[in-house]
Amino acid sequence: KNNMFHLATANTSYIFFINSLGLAEHLYYGKRLRNPEYDIPSLREKHVGPRVNETSLTPDDLTIQPGNLMSEFSTEDKGDYRTPSIAVSTGRKKLRTLDLRFSGYTSFTGIQRFSSPLFQALGSDQNTCGVSLEFRDPVAGVKATFLYTLFDDSDVITRRVVIENISSE
C-alpha cells in the first residue's frame, strides 16, 4: 500500500518502501508490528536538509542523497560511497554506473525455486508466500529481481536477488 511493503511472519516484520525516485529504502526488521498503518510513518527516515558534500539524486528534493539512504540494494558511482551490493561493467567502455529503478512487483505462494547448485531455502509450499520486485536500468541493460520469501512456520524471511543482462551486448 502506498509503495510500502510489510512482510510479516508470526513474530517478525520486514518493512521497506519505494521512494519517489523508484529506489527501495529499508525501514525496519524486528519484532512483528501489529499495527503497521500506525507504525510505518514513524519509521520513515526524516530528511531534514541536504548534507554538505553529498550528491543529491534529484534537483526536486536535495535531501534524497544516496549516502544517507538505508538502501535495500546499493550500486557504484551514484554518490553512495559505501561498499556496493553489486558491481557491473557494461558497454564497450566498461561503465560501472548502475541506476536500478523500481518497475513493478508480483506476489506469489510457495517457493520460487531456481535450478542451480547454489544453496536455497527449503520448506513446504503450503506455508510459504512472498513478493517479487523488479528493478531495471534500461541504459545499462540490467534487470534485478528481488525475491522475498516468508516461511511463516519457522519465522524466517529470505531474500534473493537475480541479476539479468537485458541488453543486446
DRENPA-3360 file (N, C-alpha, C; in nm, 2 decimals, always signed):
BEGIN
1 = KNNMFHLA = +0.08/-0.12/+0.00/+0.00/+0.00/+0.00/+0.09/+0.12/+0.00 ~ +0.06/+0.22/-0.09/+0.14/+0.34/-0.10/+0.29/+0.32/-0.11 ~ +0.32/+0.22/-0.19/+0.46/+0.18/-0.21/+0.54/+0.13/-0.09 ~ +0.46/+0.09/+0.01/+0.51/+0.03/+0.14/+0.49/-0.12/+0.13 ~ +0.60/-0.19/+0.17/+0.59/-0.34/+0.17/+0.62/-0.38/+0.32 ~ +0.52/-0.45/+0.38/+0.53/-0.50/+0.51/+0.52/-0.65/+0.50 ~ +0.64/-0.72/+0.51/+0.64/-0.86/+0.51/+0.65/-0.91/+0.65 ~ +0.55/-1.00/+0.68/+0.54/-1.04/+0.82/+0.53/-1.19/+0.84;
9 = TANTSYIF = +0.60/-1.25/+0.94/+0.58/-1.39/+0.98/+0.50/-1.38/+1.11 ~ +0.49/-1.49/+1.18/+0.42/-1.49/+1.31/+0.48/-1.39/+1.41 ~ +0.61/-1.38/+1.41/+0.67/-1.29/+1.51/+0.77/-1.18/+1.46 ~ +0.79/-1.17/+1.33/+0.88/-1.07/+1.27/+0.81/-0.99/+1.16 ~ +0.86/-0.87/+1.15/+0.82/-0.78/+1.04/+0.95/-0.73/+0.97 ~ +0.94/-0.72/+0.84/+1.04/-0.67/+0.75/+0.97/-0.56/+0.66 ~ +1.01/-0.44/+0.68/+0.94/-0.33/+0.61/+1.04/-0.24/+0.52 ~ +1.00/-0.22/+0.40/+1.07/-0.13/+0.32/+0.97/-0.05/+0.23;
17 = FINSLGLA = +1.01/+0.05/+0.16/+0.92/+0.12/+0.07/+1.00/+0.17/-0.05 ~ +0.92/+0.20/-0.16/+0.98/+0.25/-0.28/+0.96/+0.40/-0.28 ~ +1.07/+0.48/-0.28/+1.06/+0.62/-0.27/+1.02/+0.68/-0.40 ~ +1.01/+0.81/-0.40/+0.96/+0.88/-0.52/+1.05/+0.87/-0.64 ~ +1.18/+0.83/-0.62/+1.27/+0.80/-0.73/+1.28/+0.66/-0.78 ~ +1.20/+0.57/-0.72/+1.20/+0.43/-0.75/+1.31/+0.35/-0.69 ~ +1.36/+0.40/-0.58/+1.46/+0.33/-0.50/+1.40/+0.26/-0.38 ~ +1.45/+0.14/-0.34/+1.40/+0.07/-0.23/+1.47/+0.11/-0.10;
25 = EHLYYGKR = +1.40/+0.17/+0.00/+1.46/+0.21/+0.12/+1.41/+0.11/+0.23 ~ +1.51/+0.06/+0.31/+1.48/-0.03/+0.42/+1.43/+0.06/+0.54 ~ +1.33/+0.01/+0.60/+1.27/+0.08/+0.72/+1.29/+0.01/+0.85 ~ +1.26/-0.13/+0.85/+1.26/-0.20/+0.98/+1.27/-0.35/+0.96 ~ +1.34/-0.41/+1.05/+1.34/-0.56/+1.06/+1.34/-0.59/+1.21 ~ +1.25/-0.66/+1.26/+1.25/-0.69/+1.40/+1.12/-0.76/+1.45 ~ +1.08/-0.73/+1.57/+0.96/-0.79/+1.63/+0.84/-0.74/+1.55 ~ +0.75/-0.83/+1.53/+0.63/-0.80/+1.44/+0.56/-0.68/+1.49;
33 = LRNPEYDI = +0.53/-0.59/+1.40/+0.44/-0.47/+1.42/+0.30/-0.51/+1.40 ~ +0.22/-0.50/+1.50/+0.08/-0.54/+1.49/-0.01/-0.44/+1.42 ~ +0.03/-0.31/+1.43/-0.05/-0.20/+1.36/+0.04/-0.12/+1.26 ~ +0.07/-0.19/+1.15/+0.17/-0.12/+1.06/+0.12/+0.01/+1.01 ~ -0.01/+0.03/+1.00/-0.06/+0.16/+0.95/-0.02/+0.27/+1.04 ~ -0.01/+0.25/+1.17/+0.03/+0.35/+1.26/+0.18/+0.36/+1.28 ~ +0.25/+0.24/+1.27/+0.39/+0.24/+1.30/+0.48/+0.28/+1.18 ~ +0.44/+0.26/+1.06/+0.52/+0.28/+0.94/+0.56/+0.43/+0.92;
41 = PSLREKHV = +0.47/+0.52/+0.94/+0.51/+0.66/+0.92/+0.62/+0.71/+1.02 ~ +0.62/+0.65/+1.14/+0.72/+0.69/+1.23/+0.85/+0.63/+1.20 ~ +0.86/+0.52/+1.12/+0.98/+0.46/+1.09/+1.05/+0.52/+0.97 ~ +0.98/+0.60/+0.89/+1.04/+0.66/+0.77/+1.14/+0.76/+0.81 ~ +1.26/+0.75/+0.74/+1.37/+0.84/+0.77/+1.33/+0.98/+0.74 ~ +1.36/+1.07/+0.83/+1.32/+1.21/+0.81/+1.44/+1.28/+0.75 ~ +1.43/+1.33/+0.63/+1.54/+1.41/+0.57/+1.52/+1.55/+0.60 ~ +1.59/+1.61/+0.69/+1.57/+1.75/+0.73/+1.63/+1.84/+0.63;
49 = GPRVNETS = +1.75/+1.82/+0.59/+1.81/+1.91/+0.49/+1.93/+1.84/+0.43 ~ +1.97/+1.89/+0.31/+2.08/+1.83/+0.24/+2.21/+1.83/+0.32 ~ +2.28/+1.72/+0.32/+2.41/+1.72/+0.38/+2.52/+1.78/+0.29 ~ +2.61/+1.85/+0.35/+2.72/+1.91/+0.28/+2.81/+1.81/+0.21 ~ +2.85/+1.84/+0.09/+2.94/+1.75/+0.02/+2.88/+1.61/-0.02 ~ +2.75/+1.60/-0.03/+2.69/+1.48/-0.06/+2.62/+1.50/-0.20 ~ +2.61/+1.40/-0.28/+2.54/+1.40/-0.41/+2.39/+1.39/-0.39 ~ +2.31/+1.48/-0.44/+2.16/+1.46/-0.44/+2.12/+1.40/-0.57;
57 = LTPDDLTI = +2.02/+1.31/-0.56/+1.97/+1.23/-0.67/+1.87/+1.31/-0.76 ~ +1.82/+1.41/-0.71/+1.72/+1.49/-0.78/+1.72/+1.64/-0.74 ~ +1.71/+1.73/-0.84/+1.70/+1.87/-0.80/+1.57/+1.91/-0.73 ~ +1.47/+1.82/-0.74/+1.34/+1.85/-0.68/+1.34/+1.83/-0.53 ~ +1.43/+1.74/-0.48/+1.44/+1.72/-0.33/+1.59/+1.69/-0.30 ~ +1.66/+1.80/-0.26/+1.80/+1.79/-0.24/+1.84/+1.70/-0.12 ~ +1.74/+1.66/-0.04/+1.76/+1.58/+0.08/+1.77/+1.43/+0.05 ~ +1.73/+1.39/-0.08/+1.75/+1.25/-0.12/+1.89/+1.23/-0.17;
65 = QPGNLMSE = +1.97/+1.18/-0.08/+2.11/+1.16/-0.11/+2.15/+1.01/-0.08 ~ +2.22/+0.95/-0.17/+2.25/+0.80/-0.16/+2.33/+0.77/-0.03 ~ +2.41/+0.86/+0.01/+2.49/+0.83/+0.13/+2.42/+0.83/+0.26 ~ +2.30/+0.88/+0.26/+2.22/+0.87/+0.39/+2.09/+0.79/+0.37 ~ +2.07/+0.72/+0.26/+1.95/+0.64/+0.25/+1.99/+0.50/+0.30 ~ +1.89/+0.43/+0.36/+1.91/+0.30/+0.41/+1.86/+0.21/+0.29 ~ +1.94/+0.19/+0.19/+1.91/+0.13/+0.07/+1.90/-0.02/+0.09 ~ +1.80/-0.08/+0.02/+1.78/-0.23/+0.02/+1.89/-0.29/-0.07;
73 = FSTEDKGD = +1.94/-0.21/-0.16/+2.04/-0.25/-0.26/+2.12/-0.13/-0.31 ~ +2.25/-0.13/-0.30/+2.33/-0.02/-0.34/+2.42/-0.06/-0.46 ~ +2.45/+0.05/-0.54/+2.53/+0.03/-0.66/+2.64/+0.13/-0.66 ~ +2.74/+0.11/-0.75/+2.85/+0.20/-0.76/+2.82/+0.33/-0.84 ~ +2.90/+0.43/-0.81/+2.90/+0.55/-0.90/+2.77/+0.63/-0.90 ~ +2.70/+0.63/-0.80/+2.58/+0.72/-0.79/+2.58/+0.81/-0.67 ~ +2.70/+0.82/-0.61/+2.71/+0.90/-0.49/+2.70/+0.83/-0.36 ~ +2.68/+0.70/-0.36/+2.68/+0.62/-0.24/+2.82/+0.56/-0.23;
81 = YRTPSIAV = +2.90/+0.60/-0.13/+3.04/+0.57/-0.12/+3.06/+0.45/-0.03 ~ +2.95/+0.39/+0.02/+2.97/+0.26/+0.10/+2.99/+0.15/+0.00 ~ +3.03/+0.03/+0.06/+3.05/-0.09/-0.02/+2.92/-0.12/-0.10 ~ +2.93/-0.13/-0.23/+2.81/-0.16/-0.31/+2.76/-0.31/-0.29 ~ +2.64/-0.33/-0.32/+2.58/-0.47/-0.32/+2.63/-0.54/-0.44 ~ +2.65/-0.46/-0.55/+2.69/-0.52/-0.68/+2.77/-0.43/-0.76 ~ +2.86/-0.48/-0.84/+2.94/-0.40/-0.93/+2.92/-0.47/-1.07 ~ +2.88/-0.39/-1.17/+2.86/-0.44/-1.30/+2.93/-0.35/-1.40;
89 = STGRKKLR = +3.01/-0.41/-1.50/+3.07/-0.33/-1.60/+2.99/-0.35/-1.73 ~ +2.95/-0.24/-1.79/+2.86/-0.25/-1.91/+2.92/-0.17/-2.03 ~ +2.89/-0.22/-2.15/+2.92/-0.15/-2.27/+3.07/-0.16/-2.30 ~ +3.11/-0.10/-2.41/+3.25/-0.11/-2.46/+3.34/-0.04/-2.37 ~ +3.29/+0.07/-2.31/+3.38/+0.15/-2.22/+3.38/+0.09/-2.08 ~ +3.31/-0.02/-2.05/+3.30/-0.09/-1.92/+3.26/+0.01/-1.81 ~ +3.15/+0.09/-1.84/+3.10/+0.18/-1.74/+3.05/+0.10/-1.62 ~ +3.07/+0.16/-1.50/+3.03/+0.09/-1.38/+2.91/+0.15/-1.31;
97 = TLDLRFSG = +2.85/+0.25/-1.37/+2.73/+0.32/-1.31/+2.61/+0.23/-1.34 ~ +2.54/+0.20/-1.23/+2.42/+0.12/-1.24/+2.31/+0.19/-1.17 ~ +2.20/+0.22/-1.23/+2.09/+0.30/-1.18/+1.96/+0.22/-1.18 ~ +1.94/+0.13/-1.09/+1.83/+0.04/-1.09/+1.71/+0.11/-1.02 ~ +1.60/+0.12/-1.10/+1.48/+0.18/-1.05/+1.36/+0.08/-1.06 ~ +1.27/+0.10/-0.96/+1.16/+0.01/-0.95/+1.07/+0.01/-1.07 ~ +1.03/-0.11/-1.12/+0.94/-0.12/-1.23/+0.81/-0.20/-1.21 ~ +0.80/-0.27/-1.09/+0.68/-0.34/-1.06/+0.71/-0.46/-0.97;
105 = YTSFTGIQ = +0.60/-0.52/-0.92/+0.61/-0.63/-0.83/+0.49/-0.73/-0.85 ~ +0.51/-0.85/-0.81/+0.41/-0.95/-0.80/+0.42/-1.03/-0.67 ~ +0.31/-1.08/-0.63/+0.32/-1.17/-0.51/+0.30/-1.31/-0.55 ~ +0.35/-1.41/-0.47/+0.34/-1.55/-0.51/+0.32/-1.63/-0.38 ~ +0.27/-1.75/-0.41/+0.26/-1.85/-0.30/+0.36/-1.96/-0.33 ~ +0.40/-2.03/-0.22/+0.50/-2.13/-0.24/+0.64/-2.07/-0.24 ~ +0.74/-2.15/-0.29/+0.88/-2.11/-0.30/+0.92/-2.10/-0.45 ~ +0.97/-1.99/-0.49/+1.02/-1.97/-0.62/+1.16/-2.04/-0.63;
113 = RFSSPLFQ = +1.16/-2.16/-0.68/+1.29/-2.24/-0.68/+1.37/-2.20/-0.80 ~ +1.50/-2.22/-0.79/+1.59/-2.20/-0.91/+1.67/-2.32/-0.93 ~ +1.70/-2.34/-1.06/+1.79/-2.45/-1.10/+1.93/-2.41/-1.09 ~ +2.00/-2.44/-0.99/+2.13/-2.40/-0.96/+2.19/-2.49/-0.85 ~ +2.32/-2.52/-0.85/+2.38/-2.59/-0.75/+2.40/-2.51/-0.62 ~ +2.36/-2.38/-0.62/+2.37/-2.30/-0.50/+2.27/-2.34/-0.40 ~ +2.30/-2.31/-0.27/+2.21/-2.35/-0.17/+2.08/-2.26/-0.18 ~ +1.97/-2.32/-0.14/+1.84/-2.24/-0.13/+1.76/-2.29/-0.02;
121 = ALGSDQNT = +1.67/-2.21/+0.03/+1.59/-2.25/+0.14/+1.49/-2.35/+0.10 ~ +1.46/-2.44/+0.19/+1.36/-2.55/+0.16/+1.25/-2.54/+0.26 ~ +1.13/-2.58/+0.22/+1.02/-2.58/+0.31/+0.90/-2.62/+0.24 ~ +0.79/-2.62/+0.31/+0.66/-2.66/+0.25/+0.60/-2.54/+0.17 ~ +0.56/-2.57/+0.04/+0.50/-2.47/-0.04/+0.37/-2.42/+0.02 ~ +0.31/-2.50/+0.11/+0.18/-2.46/+0.17/+0.19/-2.35/+0.28 ~ +0.31/-2.35/+0.34/+0.33/-2.25/+0.45/+0.42/-2.13/+0.41 ~ +0.44/-2.11/+0.28/+0.53/-2.00/+0.23/+0.46/-1.92/+0.13;
129 = CGVSLEFR = +0.50/-1.79/+0.12/+0.45/-1.70/+0.02/+0.56/-1.59/+0.01 ~ +0.54/-1.50/-0.08/+0.64/-1.40/-0.10/+0.60/-1.29/-0.20 ~ +0.70/-1.21/-0.22/+0.68/-1.10/-0.32/+0.81/-1.09/-0.40 ~ +0.79/-1.06/-0.53/+0.90/-1.04/-0.62/+0.89/-0.90/-0.68 ~ +1.00/-0.82/-0.66/+1.01/-0.69/-0.70/+1.11/-0.68/-0.82 ~ +1.08/-0.60/-0.92/+1.17/-0.58/-1.03/+1.22/-0.44/-1.04 ~ +1.35/-0.43/-1.06/+1.42/-0.31/-1.08/+1.49/-0.31/-1.21 ~ +1.49/-0.20/-1.29/+1.56/-0.20/-1.42/+1.65/-0.08/-1.44;
137 = DPVAGVKA = +1.75/-0.10/-1.51/+1.84/+0.01/-1.56/+1.84/-0.01/-1.71 ~ +1.75/+0.07/-1.79/+1.75/+0.05/-1.93/+1.87/+0.09/-2.00 ~ +1.94/+0.19/-1.95/+2.07/+0.24/-2.01/+2.18/+0.13/-2.01 ~ +2.19/+0.07/-1.89/+2.30/-0.03/-1.87/+2.25/-0.17/-1.93 ~ +2.12/-0.18/-1.94/+2.06/-0.31/-1.98/+2.07/-0.42/-1.88 ~ +2.03/-0.38/-1.76/+2.04/-0.47/-1.64/+1.90/-0.47/-1.57 ~ +1.86/-0.60/-1.54/+1.74/-0.61/-1.46/+1.77/-0.69/-1.33 ~ +1.72/-0.64/-1.22/+1.74/-0.71/-1.09/+1.60/-0.74/-1.04;
145 = TFLYTLFD = +1.59/-0.87/-1.00/+1.46/-0.92/-0.94/+1.49/-0.96/-0.80 ~ +1.42/-0.90/-0.71/+1.43/-0.93/-0.56/+1.32/-1.02/-0.53 ~ +1.35/-1.14/-0.47/+1.25/-1.23/-0.43/+1.26/-1.25/-0.28 ~ +1.16/-1.21/-0.21/+1.14/-1.22/-0.06/+1.05/-1.33/-0.04 ~ +1.09/-1.43/+0.04/+1.01/-1.55/+0.07/+0.99/-1.56/+0.22 ~ +0.86/-1.57/+0.26/+0.83/-1.58/+0.40/+0.79/-1.72/+0.44 ~ +0.87/-1.78/+0.54/+0.84/-1.91/+0.59/+0.78/-1.89/+0.73 ~ +0.65/-1.88/+0.73/+0.57/-1.84/+0.85/+0.59/-1.94/+0.96;
153 = DSDVITRR = +0.59/-2.07/+0.93/+0.60/-2.17/+1.04/+0.74/-2.17/+1.11 ~ +0.84/-2.11/+1.05/+0.97/-2.11/+1.11/+1.02/-1.97/+1.14 ~ +0.94/-1.87/+1.11/+0.97/-1.73/+1.14/+1.09/-1.68/+1.06 ~ +1.10/-1.72/+0.94/+1.22/-1.68/+0.86/+1.17/-1.61/+0.73 ~ +1.25/-1.50/+0.70/+1.22/-1.43/+0.57/+1.36/-1.43/+0.50 ~ +1.35/-1.48/+0.37/+1.47/-1.49/+0.29/+1.46/-1.39/+0.18 ~ +1.58/-1.34/+0.13/+1.59/-1.25/+0.02/+1.69/-1.30/-0.08 ~ +1.66/-1.30/-0.20/+1.75/-1.35/-0.31/+1.73/-1.24/-0.42;
161 = VVIENISS = +1.85/-1.21/-0.48/+1.85/-1.12/-0.59/+1.90/-1.19/-0.72 ~ +1.82/-1.18/-0.83/+1.86/-1.24/-0.95/+1.90/-1.12/-1.05 ~ +2.02/-1.12/-1.10/+2.06/-1.02/-1.20/+2.06/-1.07/-1.34 ~ +2.00/-1.00/-1.43/+1.99/-1.04/-1.57/+2.04/-0.93/-1.66 ~ +2.11/-0.98/-1.77/+2.15/-0.89/-1.87/+2.04/-0.88/-1.97 ~ +1.98/-0.76/-1.99/+1.87/-0.75/-2.08/+1.91/-0.66/-2.20 ~ +2.04/-0.64/-2.22/+2.09/-0.56/-2.33/+2.12/-0.66/-2.44 ~ +2.16/-0.60/-2.56/+2.20/-0.68/-2.67/+2.35/-0.71/-2.67;
169 = E = +2.42/-0.67/-2.57/+2.56/-0.69/-2.55/+2.59/-0.80/-2.46;
% end
